[in-house]
Amino acid sequence: MRARRGKEQRARDDATDRALIARHIDGDPEAFSELFSRHRDRLWAVALRTTGDPEDAADALQDAAVSAFRAAAGFRSEAAVGTWLYRIVVNACVDRARRQAVRPTVRYPDEQSAAWQRAVRDPSDMADNRELRIVLEDALATLPLDQRAAIVAVDLEGLSVEEAAQALGVPTGTVKSRCARGRGKLAVLLADLRNRPAAAPVQKQTTGRSSDDGSRHGSDGPGVGDSPEPMERGVR
Amino acid sequence: MTTAHEPHRGPDIHLSVEDLSALAEGAQPTAEGASEHLVDCAACRGEVAAIAQLLAAFETLEPPQLPQEVAIRIDAALAREAAARASAPHAAAESATTADKSSGRRRRPWLSRRVGLGLASLAAVVGGLTLAINLVSTNTQSGSAASGSGAINSDAATGGPRRAEGQIETPSTLAPTSPLALWVKQTLGGAKPDLEINSPCRANPAFAGEQPIRVVNGPFNGVSATLVVYPNDGDARTVQAVVYAQPCTATSYRVLAQGIVAK
């Protein structure tokens, strides 16, 4: 998933993005929506993994879309449009996190939530991948926000350290050290999970996902992340 | 694979987290003798292997799919924005005579020659945000002399939403003795730029894309605040300064003072 687009392709994409911003400034009511659509899948991934919660991610992404709409007229960034949008999304996630600072730092996903069900659904239908993702996202959620944002940018979104520095508004050295500290903690966490004896069988995570699609209260299956189930199957 | 050692004990004892990460990525470690240390130290090798496995696990992750209802919500929010914008320029056009549509908005509104247009459109865009209120008060003729003082801020905070109407003077440089000017002076004179503060205030829509010269935290009139100093495009001898109350975010912020300050 870190498939980095070629430099030329990215330059072409950015030129298209800038043309859309120009149309937006000229008053085209569709231009910004079109621009945002080009980036929103990736921005969703960023928001979901940075907030660790689908509801917060949805709110943050909407906040960011509106902020970016309003700010686009003044866009003069040296950075790519995509990087600028990325930064607005991260800022929106940080805002959400601050407002909700009263909540416990570690939030496990509510597996009953329809949004979460959709968020974790794996199009490739690989159970291992789905479990791995849940394990990793839970683990990510235990990191401080700054380390999490750096890891999402560099390790999950495949930004270069320089791009991540622009997107996060910090020096490259800070990006590197945040990634390193976060990776160190995650590596220990995952290694622990892997080495835990498989006392209980790994339970099926999203039971009934086929029958569950349209309903908001579907699964009465086991908790996704609320009990320390052995996850040794997840990482291999 | 719980390794008992602390990776922070220095390169001569164990490798730093940065070097462990670099080695796991196949990059060059910074500490001298890191590779030799790795040969001798099973704990560090274990750490490197664990991080490498983590990175490999990241690689296999598929990106999550944007839920349909989130896509719909965003489309709706953007459609509302587009509709609000489509109706806003008409209001602005009444107070601005021949201003071309884009230039008033493209500039930072409170610096524009056509401040009236800028303010009206900004006020329409940001709605009830206190920024707009403060813009009005700091840019009015009577306000500019007193900008940066506590009095005008409390006035602005309690004044309720006001729309910018009529002609507003281009803001003049603040008195060098105003609290804002003093803070700016002190900040610019400081040897060490404090740009590392990643204040979300920097994402204030009115300043998007603008790189600040300085971002510093500190007290302002007794409250904790963030000062952001931007270059003044029109004049190299002055800067634009904005003081935000803490906590401050890109979408929710309160401007305590702002203005143009001589360097």
Chai-1 contact restraints between the chains, C-beta under 6 A:
chainA,res_idxA,chainB,res_idxB,connection_type,confidence,min_distance_angstrom,max_distance_angstrom,comment,restraint_id
A,M1,B,L61,contact,1.0,0.0,6.0,A-B,restraint_1
A,M1,B,P63,contact,1.0,0.0,6.0,A-B,restraint_2
A,I25,B,S102,contact,1.0,0.0,6.0,A-B,restraint_3
A,P29,B,A82,contact,1.0,0.0,6.0,A-B,restraint_4
A,S33,B,L78,contact,1.0,0.0,6.0,A-B,restraint_5
A,D41,B,L66,contact,1.0,0.0,6.0,A-B,restraint_6
A,W44,B,L66,contact,1.0,0.0,6.0,A-B,restraint_7
A,A45,B,P63,contact,1.0,0.0,6.0,A-B,restraint_8
A,A45,B,P64,contact,1.0,0.0,6.0,A-B,restraint_9
A,L48,B,P64,contact,1.0,0.0,6.0,A-B,restraint_10
A,A58,B,V70,contact,1.0,0.0,6.0,A-B,restraint_11
A,Q62,B,R73,contact,1.0,0.0,6.0,A-B,restraint_12
A,Q62,B,I74,contact,1.0,0.0,6.0,A-B,restraint_13
A,Q62,B,A77,contact,1.0,0.0,6.0,A-B,restraint_14
A,D63,B,T251,contact,1.0,0.0,6.0,A-B,restraint_15
A,A65,B,I74,contact,1.0,0.0,6.0,A-B,restraint_16
A,A65,B,A77,contact,1.0,0.0,6.0,A-B,restraint_17
A,A65,B,L78,contact,1.0,0.0,6.0,A-B,restraint_18
A,V66,B,A77,contact,1.0,0.0,6.0,A-B,restraint_19
A,V66,B,E81,contact,1.0,0.0,6.0,A-B,restraint_20
A,S67,B,P205,contact,1.0,0.0,6.0,A-B,restraint_21
A,S67,B,A250,contact,1.0,0.0,6.0,A-B,restraint_22
A,S67,B,T251,contact,1.0,0.0,6.0,A-B,restraint_23
A,F69,B,L78,contact,1.0,0.0,6.0,A-B,restraint_24
A,F69,B,E81,contact,1.0,0.0,6.0,A-B,restraint_25
A,R70,B,V125,contact,1.0,0.0,6.0,A-B,restraint_26
A,R70,B,P205,contact,1.0,0.0,6.0,A-B,restraint_27
A,A71,B,P205,contact,1.0,0.0,6.0,A-B,restraint_28
A,A71,B,A208,contact,1.0,0.0,6.0,A-B,restraint_29
A,A73,B,R105,contact,1.0,0.0,6.0,A-B,restraint_30
A,G74,B,A208,contact,1.0,0.0,6.0,A-B,restraint_31
A,G74,B,G209,contact,1.0,0.0,6.0,A-B,restraint_32
A,F75,B,G209,contact,1.0,0.0,6.0,A-B,restraint_33
A,R76,B,G209,contact,1.0,0.0,6.0,A-B,restraint_34
A,S77,B,G209,contact,1.0,0.0,6.0,A-B,restraint_35
A,N91,B,P200,contact,1.0,0.0,6.0,A-B,restraint_36
A,N91,B,A203,contact,1.0,0.0,6.0,A-B,restraint_37
A,N91,B,A250,contact,1.0,0.0,6.0,A-B,restraint_38
A,V94,B,P200,contact,1.0,0.0,6.0,A-B,restraint_39
A,D95,B,T249,contact,1.0,0.0,6.0,A-B,restraint_40
A,A115,B,P67,contact,1.0,0.0,6.0,A-B,restraint_41
A,R118,B,P67,contact,1.0,0.0,6.0,A-B,restraint_42
A,A119,B,P64,contact,1.0,0.0,6.0,A-B,restraint_43
A,S124,B,E62,contact,1.0,0.0,6.0,A-B,restraint_44
A,R133,B,L61,contact,1.0,0.0,6.0,A-B,restraint_45
A,D155,B,F58,contact,1.0,0.0,6.0,A-B,restraint_46
A,L156,B,F58,contact,1.0,0.0,6.0,A-B,restraint_47
A,G169,B,N198,contact,1.0,0.0,6.0,A-B,restraint_48
A,V170,B,N198,contact,1.0,0.0,6.0,A-B,restraint_49
A,S177,B,E18,contact,1.0,0.0,6.0,A-B,restraint_50
A,A180,B,V17,contact,1.0,0.0,6.0,A-B,restraint_51
A,A180,B,E18,contact,1.0,0.0,6.0,A-B,restraint_52
A,A180,B,S21,contact,1.0,0.0,6.0,A-B,restraint_53
A,R181,B,V17,contact,1.0,0.0,6.0,A-B,restraint_54
A,R183,B,S21,contact,1.0,0.0,6.0,A-B,restraint_55
A,R183,B,I51,contact,1.0,0.0,6.0,A-B,restraint_56
A,R183,B,L54,contact,1.0,0.0,6.0,A-B,restraint_57
A,G184,B,V17,contact,1.0,0.0,6.0,A-B,restraint_58
A,L186,B,L54,contact,1.0,0.0,6.0,A-B,restraint_59
A,A187,B,A50,contact,1.0,0.0,6.0,A-B,restraint_60
A,A187,B,I51,contact,1.0,0.0,6.0,A-B,restraint_61
A,A187,B,L54,contact,1.0,0.0,6.0,A-B,restraint_62
A,L190,B,L54,contact,1.0,0.0,6.0,A-B,restraint_63
A,A191,B,M1,contact,1.0,0.0,6.0,A-B,restraint_64
A,A191,B,A50,contact,1.0,0.0,6.0,A-B,restraint_65
A,N195,B,M1,contact,1.0,0.0,6.0,A-B,restraint_66
A,V235,B,A57,contact,1.0,0.0,6.0,A-B,restraint_67
